[in-house]
Amino acid sequence: MFRNLKPVGRILYGRNSFDQLGDVLDELRVEKNSFVLFLVDEYFEGKDFLKRIPMKAQDILKIIDITDEPKTKTVDEMVAEIKNLGIGFPVSVVGIGGGSVMDYAKAIRLMFTNEGSSVQYQGLDFIKNKGVHCTVIPTISGTGAEVSITTVLTGPVKKLGIKGNFTAADQIVLDPELITTVPEPQRFYTAMDCYIHNVEALNGYRRSVMGDSLGIESLRIFREIYLSKDTRTPENEEKLMVASYLGGLSLTYSEVGACHAMSYGLATVTNIHHGVGNCVVFNQLDEFYPDAVKEFREMMTLNNIEIPRGVTANCTPEEIDIMIDVSLTLVFMWQHVCGPEWQKIITRDKLRGLFMKM
């Protein structure tokens, strides 16, 4: 049976398009006391950018701590806090920031209309009710969270996304001006998430013509940026934002692979940020993506990037086992990489050896 996919509802794109956010939200403010819940990356705390956010008196703004990956506990606590105010639901949950903030926005909006904890919805198609309206605005590019039908959360047991037709945002704002101040090496790590998305989507059993067309174009644009001598031109900033959008969308018609499966396991124990974790893992995956790993290292050299070493050096055997356990639960990813008999290839010993190299 074919999946009837729901894409992002509306896209506002262009330099300084963020200044039209107020007009977009005003269309939703049909009742006198309606309010918007703004979630903003802590990077902007105390900065003039906050003054550009089109807030009204009744709106709520939360500065989001992104020290750790998005957590189910934080989602549940914030939803409970808003519900306890007794003012109803927001007309839109607006996430302004990187992948973590956008994933928080996508998850929180779902939990206003679905009972219980977000933990019980980690997985595919467990959400049964449409959430409130959601707007996401990337201020760093690469995660593809702005267009993804997944919101990745770390729970008490596992790191796994809430995924399904109700998860994608209703409105996205793609303003290249918002990503110009991202510092290195954070920009590189997050951008590499886009590169790895494309490599994984284009190398596996679940690829499709639709996914390939999006992933190939995203990868072409990405190479133009990161195999050049100057990645930080205004033109390249805009290209990176588009590459991230296309790369995230390609996964709707394909799947991520070995890097993401293992980085989920790595993050469960070490709390390493997703972009950094992906780079640490991908650097050890010559067996799965030999040409791409070689190219990835070339990009690191061109951009003077040294990825962390010895990430698992102090991990106990029990912690390595947890990483393996989490990685092996991501069956759909391994099926994409190796096919239906993936368990004959992806053994615990193989994963243990790879994790120990990190």
C-alpha positions as CSV (number, residue, x, y, z in Angstrom):
1,M,0.0,0.0,0.0
2,F,1.3,3.5,-0.9
3,R,1.6,6.1,1.8
4,N,-0.5,9.2,1.2
5,L,2.1,11.8,2.2
6,K,1.4,15.2,3.7
7,P,4.1,17.8,2.9
8,V,4.7,21.1,4.6
9,G,1.6,23.3,4.1
10,R,3.1,26.7,3.1
11,I,6.6,28.1,2.4
12,L,7.6,31.7,2.7
13,Y,11.0,32.0,1.0
14,G,13.5,34.8,0.4
15,R,15.9,37.3,2.0
16,N,14.2,39.2,4.8
17,S,11.1,37.1,4.5
18,F,11.1,36.8,8.3
19,D,9.7,40.3,8.4
20,Q,6.5,39.0,7.0
21,L,6.0,36.6,9.9
22,G,3.6,38.9,11.6
23,D,1.3,39.0,8.6
24,V,1.3,35.2,8.5
25,L,0.4,34.8,12.1
26,D,-2.3,37.5,11.9
27,E,-4.2,35.3,9.6
28,L,-4.5,32.8,12.5
29,R,-5.5,35.3,15.2
30,V,-9.2,35.1,14.5
31,E,-10.3,35.3,18.1
32,K,-9.7,38.2,20.5
33,N,-7.6,36.3,23.1
34,S,-5.8,34.0,20.7
35,F,-2.0,33.7,21.4
36,V,1.1,32.4,19.8
37,L,3.7,30.3,21.6
38,F,7.2,31.3,20.4
39,L,10.1,28.9,21.1
40,V,13.5,30.6,20.4
41,D,17.0,29.2,20.4
42,E,19.0,30.4,23.5
43,Y,21.6,31.8,21.0
44,F,19.3,34.8,20.6
45,E,18.8,35.6,24.2
46,G,19.7,39.2,24.9
47,K,20.2,40.0,21.2
48,D,18.4,42.6,19.1
49,F,16.9,39.8,17.0
50,L,14.3,39.2,19.7
51,K,12.8,42.7,18.9
52,R,12.0,41.5,15.4
53,I,9.7,38.8,16.6
54,P,6.1,40.0,16.0
55,M,4.9,39.3,19.5
56,K,1.6,40.7,20.9
57,A,0.8,41.2,24.5
58,Q,-0.9,37.9,25.1
59,D,1.8,35.8,23.3
60,I,4.3,33.6,25.2
61,L,8.0,33.4,24.5
62,K,10.2,30.6,25.7
63,I,14.0,30.6,25.4
64,I,15.0,27.0,24.6
65,D,18.1,25.5,26.2
66,I,19.8,23.4,23.5
67,T,22.6,22.1,25.6
68,D,21.1,18.6,25.2
69,E,19.2,17.0,22.4
70,P,15.4,17.5,22.5
71,K,13.8,15.5,25.4
72,T,10.4,14.0,25.9
73,K,10.5,15.3,29.5
74,T,10.9,18.9,28.3
75,V,8.1,18.5,25.8
76,D,5.7,17.1,28.4
77,E,6.6,19.8,31.0
78,M,6.1,22.7,28.6
79,V,2.7,21.4,27.4
80,A,1.6,20.9,31.0
81,E,2.7,24.5,31.9
82,I,0.7,26.1,29.1
83,K,-2.4,23.9,29.7
84,N,-2.2,24.9,33.4
85,L,-2.6,28.5,32.5
86,G,-6.1,27.8,31.5
87,I,-6.0,30.0,28.4
88,G,-6.5,27.4,25.8
89,F,-4.2,26.3,23.0
90,P,-1.9,28.5,21.0
91,V,-3.0,29.3,17.4
92,S,0.5,28.4,16.4
93,V,3.7,27.0,18.0
94,V,6.6,28.9,16.3
95,G,10.1,27.4,16.5
96,I,12.9,29.7,15.7
97,G,16.3,28.1,15.7
98,G,18.1,25.0,14.7
99,G,16.9,21.4,14.4
100,S,16.4,21.0,18.2
101,V,14.1,24.0,18.5
102,M,12.2,23.1,15.4
103,D,11.7,19.5,16.6
104,Y,10.5,20.9,20.0
105,A,7.9,23.0,18.2
106,K,6.7,20.1,16.1
107,A,6.4,17.8,19.1
108,I,4.9,20.3,21.5
109,R,2.1,21.2,19.0
110,L,1.2,17.5,18.8
111,M,0.9,17.1,22.5
112,F,-1.7,19.8,23.0
113,T,-4.2,17.5,21.2
114,N,-2.9,14.0,22.1
115,E,-3.3,12.6,25.6
116,G,-0.5,11.3,27.8
117,S,3.3,11.6,27.5
118,S,5.2,12.2,24.3
119,V,7.2,9.0,25.2
120,Q,4.3,6.8,24.1
121,Y,4.3,8.4,20.6
122,Q,7.9,7.7,19.7
123,G,7.8,5.7,16.5
124,L,5.8,5.6,13.3
125,D,2.1,6.7,13.1
126,F,1.3,6.5,16.8
127,I,-0.1,10.1,16.8
128,K,-3.9,9.9,16.1
129,N,-5.0,13.6,16.4
130,K,-3.8,16.6,14.4
131,G,-1.9,19.1,16.5
132,V,-2.3,22.8,16.6
133,H,-0.7,24.9,13.9
134,C,3.1,24.9,13.7
135,T,5.5,27.4,12.1
136,V,9.2,26.6,11.9
137,I,12.0,29.0,11.0
138,P,15.5,27.7,10.6
139,T,18.4,29.9,11.8
140,I,21.0,27.3,10.9
141,S,20.8,25.0,7.9
142,G,21.4,21.3,7.5
143,T,19.1,19.3,9.7
144,G,16.1,19.3,7.3
145,A,13.9,19.5,10.4
146,E,12.0,22.4,8.7
147,V,10.4,19.9,6.2
148,S,10.8,16.5,7.9
149,I,7.9,14.4,8.9
150,T,9.9,13.4,12.0
151,T,10.5,15.1,15.3
152,V,13.4,13.4,17.0
153,L,13.2,13.1,20.8
154,T,15.3,11.4,23.4
155,G,13.2,9.6,26.0
156,P,14.0,7.8,29.2
157,V,14.8,4.6,27.2
158,K,15.5,5.5,23.6
159,K,16.2,8.3,21.1
160,L,13.5,7.9,18.4
161,G,11.4,10.3,16.4
162,I,7.7,10.9,16.5
163,K,7.0,10.3,12.8
164,G,3.9,10.5,10.7
165,N,1.5,12.6,8.6
166,F,0.7,14.9,11.5
167,T,4.3,15.8,12.3
168,A,5.3,18.1,9.4
169,A,5.1,21.9,10.1
170,D,2.2,23.8,8.6
171,Q,4.3,26.9,7.7
172,I,8.0,27.3,7.1
173,V,9.9,30.6,6.7
174,L,13.2,30.2,4.8
175,D,15.2,33.5,5.2
176,P,18.9,33.1,4.2
177,E,19.7,36.2,6.2
178,L,19.0,34.3,9.4
179,I,21.9,31.9,9.0
180,T,24.7,34.3,8.3
181,T,25.8,34.6,11.9
182,V,26.2,30.9,12.7
183,P,29.7,30.3,14.1
184,E,32.1,27.6,13.0
185,P,32.4,24.7,13.6
186,Q,28.7,24.5,14.5
187,R,27.8,25.5,11.0
188,F,29.9,22.8,9.5
189,Y,28.5,20.0,11.7
190,T,24.9,21.0,11.1
191,A,25.5,21.3,7.3
192,M,27.1,17.8,7.3
193,D,23.8,16.5,8.5
194,C,22.4,17.5,5.2
195,Y,25.3,15.9,3.3
196,I,24.8,12.6,5.2
197,H,21.0,12.7,4.7
198,N,21.6,12.7,1.0
199,V,24.3,10.0,1.0
200,E,22.2,7.7,3.0
201,A,19.0,8.4,1.1
202,L,20.8,7.7,-2.2
203,N,22.4,4.4,-1.0
204,G,19.9,1.9,0.1
205,Y,17.0,-0.4,-0.6
206,R,14.2,2.2,0.0
207,R,15.4,4.8,-2.5
208,S,12.9,5.9,-5.1
209,V,12.9,8.1,-8.2
210,M,11.2,10.9,-6.2
211,G,13.7,10.7,-3.4
212,D,16.6,10.4,-5.8
213,S,15.7,13.5,-7.7
214,L,15.5,15.6,-4.5
215,G,18.6,14.0,-3.0
216,I,20.8,14.3,-6.1
217,E,20.0,18.0,-6.5
218,S,20.6,18.7,-2.8
219,L,23.9,16.9,-3.0
220,R,24.9,18.8,-6.1
221,I,24.2,22.1,-4.5
222,F,26.0,21.0,-1.3
223,R,29.1,20.0,-3.2
224,E,29.2,23.5,-4.8
225,I,29.3,25.0,-1.4
226,Y,31.7,22.7,0.5
227,L,34.2,21.9,-2.2
228,S,34.7,25.6,-2.8
229,K,37.4,27.8,-1.2
230,D,34.9,30.2,0.3
231,T,31.7,28.6,1.8
232,R,30.4,31.7,3.5
233,T,29.4,33.9,0.6
234,P,25.8,35.2,0.6
235,E,25.1,33.0,-2.4
236,N,26.3,29.9,-0.6
237,E,24.3,30.7,2.5
238,E,21.2,30.7,0.3
239,K,22.3,27.5,-1.5
240,L,22.8,25.8,1.9
241,M,19.3,26.7,3.0
242,V,17.8,25.2,-0.2
243,A,20.1,22.1,0.0
244,S,18.9,21.5,3.6
245,Y,15.2,21.8,2.5
246,L,15.7,19.4,-0.5
247,G,17.7,17.0,1.6
248,G,15.2,16.8,4.3
249,L,12.4,16.4,1.8
250,S,14.2,13.5,0.1
251,L,14.0,11.4,3.2
252,T,10.2,11.5,3.0
253,Y,10.6,9.2,-0.1
254,S,13.7,7.3,1.1
255,E,15.4,6.7,4.5
256,V,18.4,7.5,6.5
257,G,21.0,4.7,7.1
258,A,23.9,3.4,9.0
259,C,25.2,6.8,10.3
260,H,21.9,7.9,11.8
261,A,21.2,4.5,13.3
262,M,24.5,4.5,15.1
263,S,24.5,8.2,16.0
264,Y,21.2,7.7,17.8
265,G,22.9,5.0,19.9
266,L,26.0,7.2,20.5
267,A,23.8,10.1,21.6
268,T,21.8,8.0,24.0
269,V,24.9,7.4,26.1
270,T,27.1,10.5,25.5
271,N,24.5,13.2,24.8
272,I,26.6,14.3,21.9
273,H,24.8,16.8,19.6
274,H,23.3,15.3,16.5
275,G,25.4,17.1,13.9
276,V,28.7,16.4,15.8
277,G,27.6,12.8,16.5
278,N,26.9,12.2,12.8
279,C,30.3,13.4,11.8
280,V,32.0,11.2,14.4
281,V,30.1,8.2,13.2
282,F,30.3,8.9,9.5
283,N,34.1,9.2,9.7
284,Q,34.2,5.4,10.5
285,L,31.8,4.2,7.8
286,D,34.1,3.5,4.9
287,E,32.6,0.0,4.6
288,F,29.2,1.4,3.9
289,Y,29.9,4.7,2.0
290,P,33.5,4.6,0.9
291,D,33.4,7.4,-1.7
292,A,31.3,9.7,0.4
293,V,33.5,9.2,3.5
294,K,36.5,10.1,1.4
295,E,34.8,13.2,0.1
296,F,33.6,14.1,3.7
297,R,37.3,14.1,4.9
298,E,38.2,16.3,2.0
299,M,35.6,18.8,3.1
300,M,36.9,18.7,6.6
301,T,40.4,19.5,5.3
302,L,39.2,22.3,3.1
303,N,37.3,23.9,6.0
304,N,40.0,23.3,8.7
305,I,37.6,21.1,10.8
306,E,38.9,18.6,13.4
307,I,36.1,16.4,14.6
308,P,36.2,15.1,18.2
309,R,38.3,12.0,18.9
310,G,38.0,9.5,21.7
311,V,34.3,10.1,22.2
312,T,33.8,6.5,23.4
313,A,37.2,6.0,25.0
314,N,35.9,6.2,28.5
315,C,32.7,4.3,27.9
316,T,32.1,1.1,29.9
317,P,31.3,-2.2,28.1
318,E,27.8,-1.8,29.5
319,E,27.5,1.7,27.9
320,I,28.7,0.3,24.5
321,D,26.0,-2.4,24.8
322,I,23.4,0.3,25.3
323,M,24.6,2.1,22.1
324,I,24.3,-1.2,20.3
325,D,20.9,-1.9,21.7
326,V,19.5,1.4,20.6
327,S,21.1,1.2,17.1
328,L,19.6,-2.3,16.5
329,T,16.1,-1.1,17.3
330,L,16.2,1.1,14.2
331,V,15.2,-1.8,12.0
332,F,13.9,0.3,9.1
333,M,17.2,2.1,8.8
334,W,19.2,-1.1,8.6
335,Q,16.8,-2.6,6.2
336,H,17.4,0.4,3.9
337,V,21.2,-0.1,4.3
338,C,21.4,-3.9,3.9
339,G,18.1,-5.3,2.8
340,P,15.7,-7.7,4.5
341,E,18.5,-10.0,5.8
342,W,20.3,-7.1,7.4
343,Q,20.8,-9.0,10.7
344,K,23.3,-11.3,9.0
345,I,25.5,-8.3,8.3
346,I,24.9,-5.9,11.2
347,T,26.0,-8.0,14.1
348,R,26.6,-6.8,17.7
349,D,30.4,-7.5,17.2
350,K,30.4,-5.3,14.1
351,L,28.7,-2.4,15.8
352,R,30.9,-2.8,18.9
353,G,34.0,-2.6,16.8
354,L,32.8,0.6,15.1
355,F,31.8,2.3,18.3
356,M,35.1,1.5,19.9
357,K,36.9,3.3,17.0
358,M,35.0,6.6,17.9
